[in-house]
């Protein structure tokens, strides 16, 4: 199983042939954000689910008390690059709330049930993010 920079590298080298399915039934994409402090590109392999034509991701950080760095980067600059298999595009990140968040959370938890456990471990509301093509 691939993790971190190695996951991103293999995914990009193979247009997702290696790394898209992280575990059976668990798809990943590569998200590239601008570092909020450095301005440098930051790449992350993240679990996603496509809903209504857009990838949806969860800023869980395993239930840690703070949001992951990639989410903080998107808060500072919501424009990002996304790769799903060989499809590469620019997206605008939108954090959802209310009924939309609940609906999308359930779809992501079907793919990665641990999200429900992560939510129990933290006091923060774990953000759900839609990556809309621009």
DAFENDA-V761727 format. One record per pair of residues at least 24 apart in sequence whose C-alpha atoms are under 10 Angstrom apart, sorted by the first residue. I is the first residue (numbers start at 0). J is the second residue. D is the distance in Angstrom with one decimal. If there is no record, write none. Layout:
BEGIN
I/J/D, I/J/D
END
This chain:
BEGIN
1/44/9.5, 2/43/9.6, 2/44/8.0, 3/42/8.9, 3/43/6.9, 3/44/6.8, 3/45/9.5, 4/42/7.8, 4/43/7.5, 4/44/8.2, 5/44/9.5, 6/43/8.5, 6/44/6.6, 6/45/9.8, 7/42/7.0, 7/43/6.5, 7/44/5.7, 7/45/9.5, 8/42/9.5, 8/44/9.5, 10/44/8.4, 10/82/8.9, 10/83/9.3, 10/84/7.7, 10/85/9.2, 11/82/8.1, 11/83/9.7, 11/84/8.4, 11/85/8.3, 12/85/9.9, 13/84/8.4, 13/85/8.2, 14/82/8.2, 14/83/8.1, 14/84/5.1, 14/85/4.4, 14/86/8.0, 14/87/9.3, 15/82/8.2, 15/83/7.0, 15/84/4.1, 15/85/6.3, 15/86/9.1, 16/84/6.8, 16/85/8.5, 17/84/9.0, 18/44/8.6, 18/84/8.8, 19/44/8.9, 19/45/9.6, 19/46/9.0, 19/47/10.0, 19/82/9.8, 19/83/7.6, 19/84/6.4, 19/85/9.9, 20/46/9.1, 20/84/9.7, 21/45/9.3, 21/46/8.1, 22/46/10.0, 22/111/10.0, 23/110/9.8, 24/109/9.9, 24/110/6.9, 24/111/9.0, 25/107/9.8, 25/109/9.6, 25/110/5.9, 25/111/7.0, 26/83/9.1, 26/84/9.6, 26/110/8.3, 26/111/9.7, 27/54/9.8, 27/56/9.4, 27/82/9.2, 27/83/7.5, 27/84/8.7, 28/54/8.5, 28/56/9.2, 28/81/7.0, 28/82/5.7, 28/83/4.9, 28/84/7.2, 28/86/9.9, 28/87/9.9, 29/80/8.2, 29/81/5.7, 29/82/5.1, 29/83/6.8, 29/84/8.8, 29/87/9.2, 30/56/9.8, 30/69/8.4, 30/79/7.0, 30/80/6.0, 30/81/4.8, 30/82/6.7, 30/83/9.1, 30/87/9.9, 30/89/9.8, 30/90/9.6, 30/130/9.6, 31/69/8.4, 31/72/9.7, 31/73/9.7, 31/78/9.3, 31/79/5.7, 31/80/5.0, 31/81/6.3, 31/82/8.5, 31/89/9.4, 31/90/10.0, 32/68/9.6, 32/69/6.6, 32/70/8.8, 32/71/9.6, 32/72/6.3, 32/73/6.7, 32/75/9.8, 32/76/7.9, 32/77/8.2, 32/78/7.4, 32/79/5.0, 32/80/6.8, 32/81/9.0, 33/69/8.6, 33/72/6.3, 33/73/7.8, 33/75/8.7, 33/76/7.1, 33/77/9.1, 33/78/8.4, 33/79/7.3, 33/80/9.4, 34/68/8.4, 34/69/7.9, 34/71/8.7, 34/72/5.6, 34/73/8.8, 34/75/8.7, 34/76/8.8, 35/68/8.8, 35/69/9.1, 35/71/7.3, 35/72/5.0, 35/73/8.2, 35/74/8.7, 35/75/6.0, 35/76/7.4, 36/72/8.5, 36/75/9.4, 38/72/9.4, 40/79/9.5, 40/80/9.7, 41/68/9.3, 41/69/7.6, 41/72/8.9, 41/79/9.9, 42/69/8.3, 42/79/10.0, 42/80/9.2, 42/81/9.4, 43/68/9.9, 43/69/7.6, 43/81/9.8, 44/81/9.9, 44/82/9.5, 46/107/8.5, 46/110/8.4, 46/111/8.0, 47/83/9.4, 47/106/9.7, 47/107/7.1, 47/110/8.3, 47/111/9.2, 47/128/9.8, 47/129/9.7, 48/103/8.9, 48/106/7.4, 48/107/6.2, 48/108/9.7, 48/109/9.5, 48/110/7.6, 48/111/9.8, 48/129/9.7, 49/83/9.9, 49/103/9.8, 49/106/9.2, 49/107/9.2, 49/129/9.2, 49/130/9.5, 50/103/7.8, 50/106/8.3, 50/107/9.6, 50/129/8.6, 51/129/9.9, 51/131/10.0, 52/130/9.6, 52/131/8.5, 52/132/9.2, 53/90/9.3, 53/129/6.6, 53/130/5.9, 53/131/5.7, 53/132/7.3, 54/81/9.0, 54/83/8.6, 54/90/9.6, 54/92/9.9, 54/128/8.5, 54/129/6.1, 54/130/5.5, 54/131/7.5, 54/132/9.2, 55/92/9.3, 55/93/9.5, 55/94/9.7, 55/95/10.0, 55/103/7.6, 55/104/9.2, 55/106/9.3, 55/107/7.8, 55/127/7.1, 55/128/5.6, 55/129/4.5, 55/130/6.1, 55/131/8.9, 56/92/9.7, 56/94/9.6, 56/103/9.2, 56/104/9.1, 56/107/7.7, 56/126/8.6, 56/127/6.0, 56/128/5.3, 56/129/6.6, 56/130/7.8, 57/94/9.5, 57/103/9.4, 57/104/7.9, 57/107/7.7, 57/108/9.6, 57/114/8.3, 57/125/7.1, 57/126/5.9, 57/127/4.6, 57/128/6.1, 57/129/8.9, 58/94/9.8, 58/114/9.6, 58/124/9.5, 58/125/5.9, 58/126/5.3, 58/127/6.4, 58/128/7.6, 59/113/9.7, 59/114/6.9, 59/115/9.7, 59/117/6.7, 59/118/7.7, 59/121/9.4, 59/123/9.7, 59/124/9.1, 59/125/5.6, 59/126/7.2, 59/127/8.6, 60/114/9.5, 60/117/8.1, 60/125/8.7, 61/113/8.3, 61/114/7.6, 61/116/8.5, 61/117/5.4, 61/118/8.5, 61/120/8.4, 61/121/9.1, 61/125/9.8, 62/113/9.5, 62/114/8.0, 62/115/9.2, 62/116/7.7, 62/117/4.0, 62/118/5.9, 62/119/7.5, 62/120/5.3, 62/121/5.3, 62/122/8.7, 62/123/8.6, 62/124/9.7, 62/125/7.9, 63/117/7.8, 63/118/9.2, 63/120/7.3, 63/121/6.2, 63/122/9.1, 63/123/8.8, 63/125/9.6, 64/120/8.3, 64/121/5.6, 64/122/6.9, 64/123/6.6, 64/124/9.7, 64/125/9.6, 65/121/8.7, 65/122/9.5, 65/123/7.7, 65/125/9.3, 66/123/8.5, 66/124/9.5, 66/125/7.7, 66/126/8.2, 70/94/9.5, 70/126/8.3, 70/127/9.8, 70/128/8.8, 73/128/9.6, 77/130/9.1, 78/130/9.0, 78/131/9.5, 78/132/9.6, 78/133/8.8, 79/130/8.4, 79/131/9.8, 79/132/9.6, 79/133/9.8, 80/130/9.3, 80/132/9.4, 81/130/8.2, 81/131/9.9, 81/132/9.1, 88/131/9.7, 88/132/6.9, 88/133/8.0, 89/130/8.8, 89/131/8.3, 89/132/5.9, 89/133/5.9, 90/129/9.1, 90/130/5.5, 90/131/5.0, 90/132/4.3, 90/133/5.3, 91/128/9.7, 91/129/8.1, 91/130/5.6, 91/131/5.2, 91/132/6.4, 91/133/6.5, 92/127/9.9, 92/128/6.2, 92/129/5.7, 92/130/4.7, 92/131/6.4, 92/132/9.0, 93/126/9.8, 93/127/8.4, 93/128/5.5, 93/129/5.2, 93/130/6.5, 93/131/7.5, 94/126/6.4, 94/127/5.7, 94/128/4.4, 94/129/6.4, 94/130/8.9, 95/126/7.4, 95/127/5.9, 95/128/6.1, 95/129/7.2, 96/124/9.8, 96/126/8.3, 96/127/7.8, 96/128/9.4, 99/127/9.3, 100/125/9.9, 100/126/8.3, 100/127/6.3, 100/128/8.6, 100/129/9.7, 101/127/9.0, 103/127/7.4, 103/128/9.1, 103/129/9.1, 104/128/9.8
END
